Amino acid sequence: MTSKKYQEVKPSMANKAELIEKVAAATDLTKKDATAAVDAVFSTIQDALANGEKVQLIGFGNFEVRSRAERKGRNPQTGEEIKIPASKVPAFKPGKALKDAVK
């Protein structure tokens, strides 16, 4: 018998369109207005991260830009060692309330 390390999670919302539908239903907005609201939130977060700012949503979590150092890697086709340049990546750290809600 194999033990499951993680419980299977079934998504109730799979994409942006479903998120918009739920926002529209929860707020009595039209789908057009809900789409504008969701797009505005995503755009605002993206713009802040592009400017190197941190977005803190109390109770939900933090969006931030993290720096990744230069590192060595391998070309999987040739096995040749390559240098992967330093980069910046977006990251999300969930807040306590979100972590507790998921437990």
C-alpha positions as CSV (number, residue, x, y, z in Angstrom):
1,M,0.0,0.0,0.0
2,T,1.4,3.4,-0.9
3,S,0.8,6.4,1.3
4,K,-0.1,9.7,-0.2
5,K,2.2,12.5,1.0
6,Y,-0.1,15.2,-0.3
7,Q,-3.8,15.4,-0.5
8,E,-5.2,15.8,-4.0
9,V,-6.5,19.3,-4.5
10,K,-9.3,19.8,-7.0
11,P,-9.4,23.3,-8.4
12,S,-12.7,25.1,-8.3
13,M,-11.4,27.9,-10.5
14,A,-9.1,27.0,-13.3
15,N,-8.6,30.3,-15.2
16,K,-9.1,34.0,-15.5
17,A,-12.6,33.7,-17.1
18,E,-13.9,31.7,-14.1
19,L,-12.3,34.2,-11.7
20,I,-14.1,37.0,-13.5
21,E,-17.4,35.1,-13.3
22,K,-17.0,34.7,-9.6
23,V,-16.1,38.3,-9.1
24,A,-19.1,39.4,-11.1
25,A,-21.4,37.2,-9.1
26,A,-20.0,38.2,-5.7
27,T,-20.2,41.9,-6.4
28,D,-23.2,42.3,-8.7
29,L,-21.0,43.7,-11.4
30,T,-21.5,43.0,-15.0
31,K,-19.0,40.7,-16.6
32,K,-17.6,43.7,-18.5
33,D,-17.1,45.6,-15.2
34,A,-15.7,42.6,-13.4
35,T,-13.2,42.0,-16.3
36,A,-12.1,45.6,-16.0
37,A,-11.6,45.3,-12.3
38,V,-9.7,42.0,-12.5
39,D,-7.5,43.4,-15.3
40,A,-6.8,46.6,-13.3
41,V,-5.7,44.6,-10.3
42,F,-3.4,42.4,-12.4
43,S,-2.0,45.3,-14.3
44,T,-1.4,47.3,-11.1
45,I,0.5,44.4,-9.5
46,Q,2.5,43.9,-12.7
47,D,3.4,47.6,-13.0
48,A,4.5,47.8,-9.4
49,L,6.8,44.7,-9.8
50,A,8.2,46.0,-13.0
51,N,9.2,49.1,-11.1
52,G,10.9,47.0,-8.4
53,E,8.2,47.7,-5.8
54,K,6.7,45.2,-3.3
55,V,2.9,44.7,-3.2
56,Q,1.6,43.9,0.2
57,L,-2.0,42.6,0.5
58,I,-2.5,42.3,4.3
59,G,-4.0,38.9,5.1
60,F,-3.4,37.6,1.6
61,G,0.3,37.8,0.9
62,N,3.1,39.7,-0.7
63,F,4.2,40.0,-4.4
64,E,7.9,40.9,-4.8
65,V,10.8,40.7,-7.2
66,R,13.6,38.4,-6.2
67,S,17.1,38.4,-7.7
68,R,18.6,35.1,-8.8
69,A,22.3,34.9,-8.8
70,E,24.4,33.8,-11.8
71,R,24.8,30.0,-11.7
72,K,26.2,27.1,-13.7
73,G,24.0,24.8,-15.6
74,R,24.2,22.1,-18.3
75,N,22.9,21.9,-21.8
76,P,20.8,18.7,-21.6
77,Q,21.4,17.8,-25.3
78,T,25.2,18.1,-25.2
79,G,26.1,17.9,-21.5
80,E,28.2,21.1,-22.0
81,E,28.4,23.3,-19.0
82,I,26.8,26.7,-19.5
83,K,26.6,29.9,-17.5
84,I,23.0,31.0,-16.6
85,P,23.0,34.8,-16.2
86,A,21.6,36.5,-13.1
87,S,18.0,37.4,-13.4
88,K,15.0,38.9,-11.6
89,V,11.8,36.8,-11.0
90,P,8.4,37.6,-9.6
91,A,7.6,35.8,-6.4
92,F,4.6,35.4,-4.1
93,K,4.7,34.8,-0.4
94,P,1.4,33.9,1.1
95,G,0.2,35.6,4.3
96,K,-0.8,33.9,7.5
97,A,-4.5,34.3,6.9
98,L,-4.2,32.6,3.4
99,K,-2.0,29.8,4.9
100,D,-4.5,29.2,7.7
101,A,-7.4,29.1,5.2
102,V,-5.7,26.4,3.1
103,K,-4.9,24.2,6.1
